[in-house]
Amino acid sequence: MKFDTVEELLTFQALLDQCRGQVWIEAPDGRRYDLTDRAARMKGLLMLAGDAAEEFGLYARMREDEMLLLNYYCDRMEKTA
């Protein structure tokens, strides 16, 4: 999932604030960026705005958080289709 605008990043950050469990992205080489830790979140969001954003996997520890993220992703895809 690649973000192209600041608005997209801010919307996704607000969604992350709603998550109750751990959410992270993982690079193909195994590097992880915790998106629930506010101190580390910015680095992860920068990765999702970069050229290699599509290579990262997005993961959530709690099923409720997975559903929030999945709904966001589906809504975003509908808007761009």
N, C-alpha and C positions, 0 to 999 in steps of 0.2 A: 504494500500500500504506500503510494508516494503522495506526499502533500506538495502542492504547487503554490499555495497562497498562505499568507499569515492567518487569514480567516479560517482556513481548514485546520491549521495547527492549533489555533485557539479553541475551536470547536472540539477537536479531539482531546485537547488538554482538559476541557470541562468534563468530557465524558470520563476521562481517567479519574477525575476527582470523585465521580460517582461510584467507582469500583471499590469493593470492600476488601478484596484480596489482592494478591500479588499479580501484576501484569508486567510482561517483559517482551522484548524483541530479541531474536537470536540470529546472528549472522551465519552464513554457511560454514565458516571456520570454527563455530562454537562460541564466539564471543557473545556475551549477554549484556543487555542494557535494561536495568530495572526502571520501569515507567511509573511505579507507584512511589518510589522514593523521590521526593521533590528535589533533593540535592543532585540526584543522578538523572532525573527525567530530561533535562534540557539536552544532554548529550544524545540520548536516545531519539528525541524528537528531531534533532539535527540530522541524525542518520536517516530518518524517514523523509527528510526533505532533500536528501542528497541524491546523486546520480545512481547509487547502488541500492536505493530504497526497496525496490522490488525483490531483492535477494533476501531480505529479512523476513523471518517468520514471526508472527504475533501470537503470544500465548497468555492464557489467564489460568490461575490456580483454581478459581471458583467457577462453577457452572453458570451462576447468575451473571458473573462478569463476562463470561464467554458470550452469553446471549446479548448483553448490552453491546459488545463489540461487533457481533455478527449483525445485529439489527442496524447499527451505524454503517457498517460496510455495505449491506444490501441497499439501504437508503441512498448512500453515496453513489453506488453503481447505477441505480435507477435514474438519478439526476443527470448522470453523464452519458446514459445510453440514448 
